[in-house]
């Protein structure tokens, strides 16, 4: 294809970095191969303001017990106000249209904002959505999971399930954010897939590509919720960081509704969705602190 720029190479020379053992509270040094750049790992923080344990979970404590190799200490290149301060973010609904489907209808709201040039969406079931507090899913775009049905993640399943639950309840909102690949974009997401094929998990692959494990923020989502006059919600999520960001912006989350993968709901069956998505979900629990029960059959398996 003619792309031979060394800046695009996946691997570079080894770099000595410090790691921190959260259980022994000791600092060690190790050599790992990562790209030439500051690697930020802000989303793998081992501290959290609160534990969101309502719903099915017994794994939230794992976010406090990373292995030494999991915590890479470097300086962040992301401005400290980028994720937390959404006072300057403004959104405007450009158009709204009724969308009939085979299973019902909803209204699709298209939003523009002053943060980026992307067209974020709100899928709104029933116009009168404020009472009782509705189900809300804040969902990040996933072309591979939603369009080509990749078995590397459960994103398509999560979107389908959120819409199904809202149809059953008769009202609800899906905020659809253009944050492909946990914010790193489709091109680097595909590069991360290549790294996963070499044996790295989804977190380490991001670090190799000079990204934090999760680059998403929810400033635009909270402003869309405000535009819809939703100040109290029931949030469909397994991600405690998402809850924290939403509540810090002034939205009250009165209930966390778990998004439990179908294959993990009863007797675990890897054949249903494949071992790759099992590994992906297990890493999100163990390394990113997501609130899910890992099936007993996977608890003591390091590499699925």
N, C-alpha and C positions, 0 to 999 in steps of 0.2 A: 504493500500500500504506500510505501515511501515514507513511513513515519519512523525515522531513526534518531530523533532528537534524544540525547541522553537524559534530558529533563523528564522525559516521559517513561524512563525505565522504572520497572517495579522495584528492583532491588538496588541498593547502594552499599557502601562499605559499612562494616560494623561500627556501632557507636556505643561508648560506655555510658550507661545511665544509672541513676540511683533508684532503688526500689525500697518500699516501706512495708514492713511486715506489721499488719494491724493487730495481730494477736500478741506478738512478742515486743512490739513497739521498738523495733530495731531497724536501722538502715543498713542495707547491704549494697554492694555494687555488682553488676552483671553486665555482660556484653551481649547485645542482641543486634540483629540486622534490621535497621529501619531507615526510611528515606532521610535525606539531608534536610531537616526542617524541625522546627519545634513541634512536638507531638502533644496535642492537648487532650486531656482525658477528664475534662470537667464533669462529664456525665457518669463517670465511674466513681464518683465521690463516695467515701465510706461513711460520710456523716449525712444525717437527714434530720429535718426538724420534727417529723412525726412519722409513725408507721400507720399506713392505711391498711388495716387488716379486716375490715368488714367485707364479707364475701369469702369465697373459698381460697384459703391460702395458709400454708404453714412454712413458707420459704422466705418470708420477708427478712428474717434474721441473717440470711446469707449475704446480704449487701454489706454486712459488717465483718465478714470473715473471708475476704479474698486471699488467695495464695499470694506469696511474695511477688511472683512474676506478673501478677495482674495489675499492680499499682505502679504505673510509670510516672515518676515525678518530673515534670517539666514546666516551664513558664507558659501560660496561656497567651495566645496571640489574639484572643477574642476580647473586645472591650468589655469591661465589667458591667456596663449598663445595657449591653445588647440584649440579653435574655430577660432582664428583670424590669426594665423601665419601658412601659408601653404608653406612657402619657402622650408622646408625640405621634403615636400611630392613629391615623384616621382612615375609616373605611366608608365607602358609599355604594349602595346597591344601584347598579346600572340598569338592571332589567330583571323582571320576574315573569315566569311563564308556568302554566299548568302542564304537567307531564303525565299523561295517562299510561298505564302499564297493564300487563295481563293480570297482575295481582292487586291493582288499585291505582290510585293517583297521588301525586305530590306536587308541590310547587318548588321550582328550581330558581333560586336567587343567585345572581352573579354579582360579585363584589370586586371593586378595584380599591387600591389603597396607596398611601404615600410611602410605604416601606419598600415595595418591590413592584415590578411590572407584571405580576402574575394575576390571573383571574381565579380567585378563590370562590368557592361555592357553598351554598347552604341548601340542603335537601330538606324541605319542611313538609311534614305530614300533618295535615289539619291546620287551618289558619289560626284557630284559638288554642294556642299551645302553652299558655303560661300556667294554667291551673288545671289539674294538680301539676307540681313540678315535673317536667317531661324528661323522658330518656334523651340523652344527648351523646352522640359519638363524635369525637374530634378525630378525624381520620386523615392520615397523610397519604398522598397519591402513591400508588405502586403499580406501575405499568406491567411489570413481570408477573405479579401475583393476581392482578385483576383482569388483565387483558389476555395474556398468554398462559395463565393458570400455572405458573411456576410452582413446583413443590419444594422450593427452597424456603418459603415463608408461609404464613397463614393470613396474609393481609386480605386477599380476596374473600376468604371465608369469613373474616371479621366484618367486612363491609356488608356481605350478604346477610349475615346473622343480625347485625344492627338494624338493617332495613326490615328484616322479617319481624323482629321484636316490636318495632315501631308501628308496623302495619297491624300487628295483633292488638297493641294498646290503643291504636286509633290516633295517636299523635306522637310527635318526637322530631328531632332535628339531627341531621348528619352535617357537620361542618367539614367540608372536603378541602384540605389544604394542599397546595402544590409544593410539597416537600419530599420529592422523590428520593428514595434511598436514605431515609432518616436525615434528609437535608443535604446530602452530598451530590445529588444529581444522578441521572441515569448512566452517564458515561463512567463515572467513578464507581457507581454501584456494580456495573458489569466487570470493571477491573477487580473489584472486591470479590466477585464471584470466582474469577480466575485464581485469586489467592486462596479462596476457600477450597478450590479443587487441588491446591498444593498442600492442604492440610491445616490451614489457619481457620480460626472461627471468625464469626462476623465482627466481633470487637477488634481482634488483632488485625484483621484485614483493613479496617478503617484506619487504624494507627499507622500501618505501613504506608497508607496513601495520604498521610499528613492530616487526617481528620480525627476529631474526637469520636468516641463510640456513637454519640447521638448529637447531631447538630441542630435538631428541630427546636423551634420556640413557638409559643402559642399566643403571641400578642395580637395577631390579626384575628385569631379565633375568638378571643375574649371580646374584641371590639364588634365582631359580627353578632355574638350573643347579646351584647348591649343593644345593638341596633334592632334585634328581634325582641327587645324588652324582656330578656331572660336573665334574671339575677339569681335564681335558685334552680338547680338542676340535679338530676340523677345521671351520673357519668358512667358510660360504658368504657371501661379501661382496665388494664392490668398494670399501668405505668404510674407509680407514685410521684414521679417528677412532673408528669402532666397535671395531676391533681394539685400539686404544690404551686405550679405556675398559674393555674387557673384561679386558685383561691387567693393568691397574692395580688391578682389583678382585680379582686373584688367580687368574683362570682362565688356563690356559696354552693358547695357540693355536699348535698345532704345524704347521698348514698353512692357508694361505688358498686357498680354492677359488673361482676367479672366477665371477661371474654374467654371462656374456657374452650380450647380447641375440641372439636368433635371427637377426635381420636383419643383425647385425654379425659373424656367425660365419664367413662365407665371402665370396662376392661381395655387396657392399652393394646392397640393393634398397629404396629409399625407398618404393616402391609397396606393399611388404608391410605396413608399419606406419605410413607417413605421415611427412611432413616434421616435424611437430610433436614427435614423440617423438625423432626424430634431433636436433633442436635441444635438447630437454630433456637428453638423454644427453650431448651435446657440452658443454653448460654445466656439468653435474655433473663432467665431467673437467677442464675448463679453469678453472673458478672455485671448485670445491669439492674438487678434488684426488682425485677418485675414480680407481681404478686400472683403466682400460680402454684398449684400443687404438682410437683414432678411425680409421674407414675412410679410406683415402687420398682418396676422392672428397669427403670433408667437411673435410679438414684446412685448406684455405685459403678456406673459405667463412665469412664473418662472420655473415651472416643467411641461414639456410636458408629 
